[in-house]
Amino acid sequence: MLLESVGEDVKTLRIVTKAYAGREGELTSVLQYVYQSIVLGQREERELSLLLQHIAAEEMRHLQIIGSLITRLGAPPVFTACPPYPVGYYSASCVNYARETEEILRSDIAAEENSVRAYAAMLEEMENPAAAAVILAVMKEEQEHLRLLRRHGRGVFRA
């Protein structure tokens, strides 16, 4: 991908770390979508369950990309909100454990909106064009997740 041209950069590292294993980062997204797809699958809401599985797989790829970016920027990809420091380790308490379909979709749409805003804010703050290209690619996929969730939600949300 675009990672080959990224070198050590502490300032950019500080900007992108929360996207990795912060409270609203990619790790939370992976775990939340997997949890929700299992819950919905048990209730035979197959279409939404499969959509969330698909998004979870893409979020896992984002986790890999951001972790690799962190490594290229000069820190190990430790599951904390502030690599390389081994403090504030990730906790699965960050996951939204909603069980009702409408609540699941509302929380996922809000999370994707927050993610897009967070990536846009990172881009505004970044001076590293190679790292910015990586973040922009991830942000575009988050925008697509948001579009898919909103489209699915139109058939679920009550008037």
N, C-alpha and C positions, 0 to 999 in steps of 0.2 A: 504494500500500500504506500502511503505517503510518508511513512515513518523513517525511511532510510536517511532522509536529509535532516532529521531532528538531532540536535546535539544537546549537551548539558546546558541547562538554563534554569537557575533557581527561581527567578521571578515567575517564569511561565509555570514551573512546577507548582508553585504556591497557588496559582490561578486555577489549575485543572484538578487538583487533588480531590476536592469535594465531589466531583463528578464520578469518581471511582467508587469509594466506599463510604461516602458521607451519608447522612440520614436520607437524603433524596437522590442518592447516586445510582449508578448502574447496578450495583450489587443488590440494592433494595428492589429495583425494578425486576431483576431476574427472579428473585425469591417470591415476590408478590405475584407476578404473573403465573409462575408455576403453581403456587398455592391455589390461586383462583381457578386455574384451568382444571385442577383436580376436583375442587369443590363443585364447579359447574358440570364437570363430566359425570360426577356421581348422581347429579340430578337430571342427567341426560339433556343438558343444554349444550349439545354437541357443537353447534356452529360457533358459539362464543368461546367455548372451551378450546376449540382448534385455533381460533384467531389468537387467543391469549398464549397458546403454546408457540405459535409462530412468532409473536412479538417477543416472548421470553427468549427464544433462540437468537433473535436479533439483538436483544439486550445483552445476552451472554457474549455475543461477538463484540458489542460495544465495550463490555467490561474488559475483554481481552485487548482491544485496541487502546483503551485508556490506560490499562496496566502497562502495556508495552510503551506507550507514550511516556508514562511516569518513569519507566526504566531508562528510556533514551534521554530524558531530561535530567537524570542523575540520581534517582532514588529507587530502592527496591519496592515492588508493588505490594506492600503490606496492607492488609485490610483494616486500615484506619482512615480517619478523615484527614490525617496530616502525615503522610509518609515523608521522610523515612523514620519518623519517631514512633516507637512502639507504645503509643499512648492512645487512649480513646478507641480501643479496638471495636470493630463493627459488632453490632448487636442485632439479632433478628427481631428485636422489639420495634425496629424501624418499619417493619412490614405492616401494612394495613390488612387486618384479618377479617374484612367484611365478608358476609356470606350471602347477602341478598343481591340479586342481579343488578338492580337499579343502583344500589350503593356501590357495588363493584365498579360499574361503568362510570359513575360520577367520580369516584376516587381516582380511577385510571386516567380519565380525561383531565382532571385537575393536575395529576402528577405529570402527564405529558406536557401540559401547558407550562407548568413550572420548569420542566426540563428544557423546553425550547427557550424560555426566557433566560434560564441560567446559562445555557450555551451561548446565546446572543450576548449576554453581559460579559462572558469570558472573551468573546471575540472583540468586543469593544476595548477591553483592557489589555489584550495581548499585543505584543510588539514582535512576536516570533512568527513569521509568515508560514514556516513549515508546520509548526504546531497548530496554527490557526487553520490551515487546510485540513488537518485531521479532525479538528473540532467541528468545522463546517460540514464535513461529510457526515459525521455522527448526527449533528443537528438536523440535517435534511431528512435522515431516516426517522428521527423522533417526530418531525412534522408529519411524515407519512403515517406513523403510528396514531397520531392525534386524529388525522383524517379518517382512518379506518375505524377508530373507536367512536368518533362522533357519528359516522354513518351507521354503525351498528346500534348506537344509542337511540337514534331516531325512532326505531321500532320498539324500544323498550320503555322510554321515559313517559310517564303519565302527563297528560296535559294539565 
